[in-house]
Amino acid sequence: MLEQSNSESDLLHSEQYKKNLKAISKLFITKKFNPAYDLCENYIKTFEVENLINIFDKTRVEEENEDEDEDYFLNKKKKEKKEVEEEIEKKNRIIIPSDLLQIYLKIIEQVKPETDNWAILNKFYKDVNEIPSKILTTCALIEVKKQNFEISKKNIKKWLREMPEEEKEKLRGKEQPNFKFYEMLIEIYVLHVLAPLEEYNSSIDFLEGEDYLTMDRKKLICDKVIKMETLKSQEKLKAKNTKSNQKSPNKIYFLLLLKPLLHPHQLMI
């Protein structure tokens, strides 16, 4: 989501990076997942960062180190200084290329499906707003397959809330591929996170307040939410009716044992 630094750009265009990514991709495509994992694991270690606090649990910059006893301008100056320091740190650090991390997440899904993919993101980014929509979408899709709905809801919400202004500009301009991945992420969030949690009203409220999707796209997703809610209600009603209509197996068994002792009209069950 951030602009690429010169060092990042140099890496992406280096022959060594292209060679490594091609080798990993070839192993993945041919379903040689374990060799692909070993090769990828060794290569991506150079991009790991240290986070004292999980990036999805970090407080927003505006709320950090706020001293209520100091005046507004002093607090503002502190924040600006911190932002400058963070920006310098980012420029001196090469953020993992999204193509490399995306294929790593897909490999992990095959060889270590129990792995928490959200925790993987915490190993490679210093802040939520560094995560490209492409990576967040890939991670969310893998995690919802495992029905990890609550944590996915929390982390996607944080990413949406802290999206930087440059990313918002790209979405307003419908720039690709950013907009495509954003659309996918919203569908995952609404249809595969909120809906399975039966938060249907929240889904529709979220779509109404969403700023970037077209009205046609919103309507399409909203219609799917309503259909899912209707089907779920019908399933619950059917299950309730089935349960109420069923006789207790123990009662039936007991009556069958007593069959020789009962009058025929008493056996109508």
C-alpha atoms as one frame of an Amber mdcrd trajectory, in Angstrom:
protein
   0.000   0.000   0.000   3.005   2.295   0.460   4.993   3.762  -2.405   7.961
   1.576  -3.302  11.342   2.910  -2.230  14.274   2.780  -4.640  15.717  -0.205
  -2.782  12.418  -2.088  -3.092  12.188  -1.272  -6.764  15.783  -2.410  -7.293
  15.020  -5.698  -5.555  11.920  -6.403  -7.648  13.889  -5.848 -10.836  16.975
  -7.776  -9.755  17.792 -10.995 -11.583  18.333 -12.854  -8.304  14.847 -12.016
  -7.031  13.243 -12.998 -10.340  15.202 -16.254 -10.356  14.190 -17.157  -6.795
  10.527 -16.291  -7.334  10.443 -18.293 -10.570  11.970 -21.347  -8.865   9.507
 -21.158  -5.964   6.551 -20.662  -8.320   7.582 -23.646 -10.446   7.727 -25.918
  -7.408   4.344 -24.652  -6.216   2.642 -25.096  -9.598   3.981 -28.659  -9.885
   2.664 -29.316  -6.350   6.108 -29.914  -4.871   5.003 -28.056  -1.793   7.669
 -29.161   0.695  10.651 -28.187  -1.498   8.827 -24.952  -2.325   8.373 -24.277
   1.383  12.039 -24.931   2.195  13.273 -22.658  -0.588  10.800 -19.900   0.241
  11.412 -20.110   3.991  15.148 -19.597   3.573  14.679 -16.648   1.243  12.032
 -14.665   3.108  13.866 -14.674   6.448  15.794 -11.617   5.291  12.528  -9.633
   5.267  11.414 -10.456   8.815  10.900  -7.649  11.322  10.578  -7.532  15.094
   7.325  -6.328  16.608   6.973  -5.979  20.355   3.205  -5.689  19.891   1.122
  -7.494  17.290   0.401  -4.968  14.531  -3.294  -5.857  14.607  -3.406  -5.004
  18.311  -1.427  -1.768  18.119  -3.111   1.489  19.028  -3.444   4.018  16.248
  -0.733   6.664  16.013  -3.218   9.398  16.922  -3.927   7.697  20.240  -0.408
   6.592  21.201   1.524   8.400  23.890  -1.200  11.009  24.254  -0.485  13.130
  27.297  -3.659  14.816  28.473  -1.636  17.232  30.601   0.172  18.641  27.563
  -1.401  21.054  25.142  -2.623  20.209  21.665   0.346  21.703  19.805   2.946
  19.859  21.878   1.161  16.544  21.322   0.898  17.329  17.624   4.626  18.039
  17.454   5.395  14.715  19.142   3.225  12.855  16.648   4.789  14.581  13.670
   8.273  13.742  14.941   7.305  10.109  15.409   5.797   9.920  11.929   8.991
  11.342  10.400  11.101   8.796  12.300   8.855   5.960  11.131   9.017   7.187
   7.542  12.826   7.237   7.648  12.840   3.727   9.109  10.546   2.493   6.326
  12.779   3.963   3.631  15.793   2.185   5.100  13.943  -1.127   5.279  12.990
  -3.278   2.318   9.401  -4.490   2.728   8.791  -8.026   1.514   7.515  -8.095
  -2.108   3.809  -8.949  -2.232   4.258 -11.633  -4.934   6.737 -13.464  -2.730
   4.620 -13.287   0.423   1.456 -14.260  -1.450   2.968 -17.483  -2.771   4.460
 -18.173   0.670   0.985 -17.953   2.232  -0.364 -20.351  -0.397   2.484 -22.796
   0.226   1.912 -22.621   3.992  -1.754 -23.454   3.388  -0.635 -26.737   1.802
   2.186 -27.844   4.108   1.124 -26.324   7.445  -2.632 -25.657   7.228  -2.900
 -25.119  10.983  -0.644 -22.047  10.788  -2.130 -18.697  11.794  -1.685 -16.585
   8.660  -2.461 -13.373  10.531   0.580 -14.089  12.703   2.675 -14.469   9.554
   1.784 -10.940   8.476   2.986  -9.725  11.856   6.439 -11.112  11.005   6.862
  -9.020   7.863   5.135  -5.680   8.454   5.687  -3.000  11.059   2.206  -1.564
  10.708  -1.184  -2.581   9.342  -1.119   0.176   6.742   1.950  -1.410   5.123
  -0.065  -4.481   4.118  -1.144  -4.480   0.447  -4.787  -5.331  -0.265  -3.517
  -8.278  -2.312  -1.882  -9.837   0.752  -4.745  -9.083   3.121  -7.192 -10.651
   0.659  -5.080 -13.805   0.317  -4.678 -14.129   4.080  -8.371 -13.526   4.787
  -9.466 -16.088   2.196  -7.255 -18.781   3.726  -8.375 -18.022   7.275 -12.120
 -17.981   6.550 -11.771 -21.420   4.956 -10.712 -22.529   8.444 -13.751 -20.710
   9.874 -11.612 -18.259  11.826 -14.306 -15.627  11.513 -13.881 -13.496  14.638
 -10.154 -12.828  14.262 -10.609 -12.194  10.541 -13.381  -9.713  11.285 -11.203
  -7.859  13.796  -8.152  -7.652  11.543  -9.979  -6.679   8.351 -11.835  -3.949
  10.245  -8.550  -2.546  11.532  -7.020  -2.551   8.042 -10.041  -0.772   6.580
 -10.025   1.785   9.389  -6.311   2.569   9.060  -6.037   2.540   5.282  -3.615
   5.314   4.258  -4.732   8.212   2.099  -2.682   7.160  -0.943  -4.523   3.834
  -1.026  -7.873   5.600  -0.772  -6.905   7.772  -3.744  -6.179   4.669  -5.810
  -9.569   3.227  -4.886 -11.357   6.457  -5.762  -9.678   6.322  -9.164 -10.516
   2.600  -9.527  -6.801   1.915 -10.126  -5.920  -1.708 -10.867  -4.970  -4.101
  -9.421  -5.652  -2.317  -6.106  -9.371  -1.922  -6.767  -9.829  -5.548  -7.833
  -8.285  -6.858  -4.618 -10.257  -4.354  -2.553 -13.511  -5.582  -4.119 -12.528
  -9.163  -3.340 -11.688  -8.236   0.238 -15.054  -6.551   0.786 -16.880  -9.605
  -0.586 -14.882 -11.885   1.710 -15.565  -9.625   4.686 -19.312  -9.351   4.080
 -20.198 -12.772   2.643 -17.614 -15.022   4.301 -17.016 -13.325   7.651 -20.023
 -11.261   8.758 -22.671 -13.497   7.167 -21.382 -16.753   8.742 -21.409 -14.885
  12.067 -25.067 -14.115  11.262 -24.364 -10.377  11.422 -26.688  -9.672   8.516
 -27.771  -6.196   9.597 -24.148  -5.201  10.193 -23.308  -6.444   6.692 -25.934
  -4.251   5.081 -25.041  -1.242   7.257 -21.396  -1.663   6.276 -22.240  -1.773
   2.566 -24.377   1.342   2.866 -21.462   3.260   4.379 -18.793   1.866   2.048
 -17.261   4.610  -0.113 -15.610   2.929  -3.089 -17.715   0.122  -4.582 -20.238
   0.921  -7.297 -23.930   0.892  -6.392 -24.482  -2.124  -8.668 -21.745  -4.058
  -6.871 -23.155  -3.132  -3.475 -26.639  -4.219  -4.528 -25.316  -7.554  -5.800
 -23.544  -8.271  -2.509 -26.525  -7.034  -0.487 -28.872  -9.366  -2.393 -26.567
 -12.282  -1.570 -26.610 -11.341   2.120 -30.426 -11.263   2.138 -30.544 -14.630
   0.372 -28.110 -16.132   2.902 -30.174 -14.788   5.798 -33.371 -16.208   4.285
 -31.807 -19.644   3.758 -30.450 -19.658   7.307 -33.873 -18.764   8.714 -35.481
 -21.534   6.676 -32.878 -24.041   7.906 -33.521 -23.070  11.520 -37.283 -23.317
  11.064 -36.982 -26.701   9.368 -34.707 -27.995  12.136 -37.124 -26.717  14.780
 -40.121 -28.364  13.092 -38.237 -31.622  12.622 -37.262 -31.674  16.277 -40.778
 -30.960  17.497 -42.272 -33.641  15.227 -39.834 -36.338  16.242 -40.843 -38.810
  18.942 -38.378 -39.666  21.624 -36.503 -42.851  20.564 -36.526 -44.043  24.183
 -40.307 -43.667  24.353 -40.790 -45.636  21.126 -38.472 -48.396  22.340 -40.288
 -48.575  25.673 -43.698 -48.834  23.973 -42.463 -51.587  21.663 -41.297 -53.590
  24.670 -44.763 -53.236  26.185 -46.508 -54.059  22.894 -47.833 -57.468  24.016
 -49.367 -55.846  27.100 -51.064 -52.903  25.396 -54.397 -52.594  23.698 -54.096
 -51.830  19.931 -55.457 -48.277  20.259 -52.709 -47.522  22.804 -49.990 -48.251
  20.209 -50.804 -45.265  17.976 -47.579 -43.293  18.292
